[in-house]
Amino acid sequence: MSRFPDGFLWGAATSAYQIEGAGRTDGRGESIWDRFAAQPGAIADGSDGAVACEHYNRWQKDLELMRWMGLQSYRFSIPWPRIFPTGRWQSNPAGLAFYDRLVDGLLAANIEPVVTLYHWDLPQPLEDAGGWAVRDTVDASVEYVDVVTDQLGDRVRRFITHNEPWCISVLGYAQGLHAPGRKDWPAALAAAHHVLLSHGLATQVIRDNAPNAQVGITLNLVPAEPASPSAADREATRAFDGAFNRWFLDPLYGRGYPQDVVAVHVDAGNLVAPELPFVHPGDLELIAVPTDFLGVNYYSRAVVRSERVPEEQNAPRTVHPGERTDIGWEVYPDGLRQLLLRVHRDYAPASLHITENGAAYDTGPDEHGQIHDIERQQFLHSHLEAALAAVHAGVPLHGYFVWSLLDNYEWQEGYRKRFGIVWVDYATQERVPKESAHQFRAIVAANALPAVAPHATHARRRVLQR
Ligand code: FCB
């Protein structure tokens, strides 16, 4: 057995739009995901989150599952359109009351609530007024955070301001793959800045409302490796790391925006330098507010190949991605160790939590109703080994949240990519813990990993998705 440090926090993560359903219940307003998902072609299976896992009505049962699993904490998000149906001004007590009940229920079950304040569901009226690309949205976000943390701050001990600013800004505003589906780089860079500024200002508000709570932000970070040792691939790798990782880490840790990445955006016509028009005096200080922890979401690495050099003129590839999960992401556990060491070395957050890690595999029930999701079990084991190696190397890693508690609505992929350690039958809403849930339960109970990695003892069976 390899033991984790005493006090290591074990949990599972979800987000509101992906599980709650109840799209119009209790006065919930429209979010950018409702609007985006309705666009033909936006979502792989044409679905939306209107029903999802019906968690809004089944939360007590889901809480029983968490309790059975022995979870010590549960990371969930609060959807802004339930609290402010039109984005601003008029809050909705019925929406807020749901999270009061959920928090009280979790505490009664001895499960620590970890609240993500923004996990992508912007109220549509705010998007109609410019969304994250405009500065007014920052003010609106601070009002929203104030109301939520004023209500829950007496009981919630850990708040995450934002989930994955890269996804919010780049997938949402530059690539158009996520809501609001815009393809406008200058807007995306402004959006990224406004999300960071919102984090800085919200952190201060949370400190006032919940002086005993820890505050952090969650980033999706991707370690990058050049596909070959060529100068072109190394340069492309540095650019990837800059755009993906440093663009967020540098300002959060007081270094401002990385100049090499600014230059790339200027070359591409995304920015007119030298000034970044959306950065007002004092913003960078606000963004660099000290926090209590950094949340890291880790799924995979990037193997970067330069597009500047024609393939035949570049050096032969020496690094090839390995096996992939159902969503096409390479399984690369050592990337988690490397990433944690790098963040610790370069930015030294006071504390780190893995706020998401997991894998999409569609393994479903066999004829006995058992779900032998061996690949997911191997994925979890190998990534926890990597996390433990980082702890042994001195990284102050204090928690791990598996993504996800339940199979759920995987954004533009719809319901076909299943990340849950609990199976959801979407026709009946039945929940069935997969073998990985049993595995996770044992790891949490022991606060340790078994020495031997899980291996297949049953023939694997796949089910057709609906
Ligand atoms: C992350 C998101 C989360 C989930 C996983 C698979 O980027 O934070 O909501 O969709 O990916």
Residues whose N, C-alpha, C, O or C-beta is under 5 A from the ligand:
A	BS01	FCB	S15
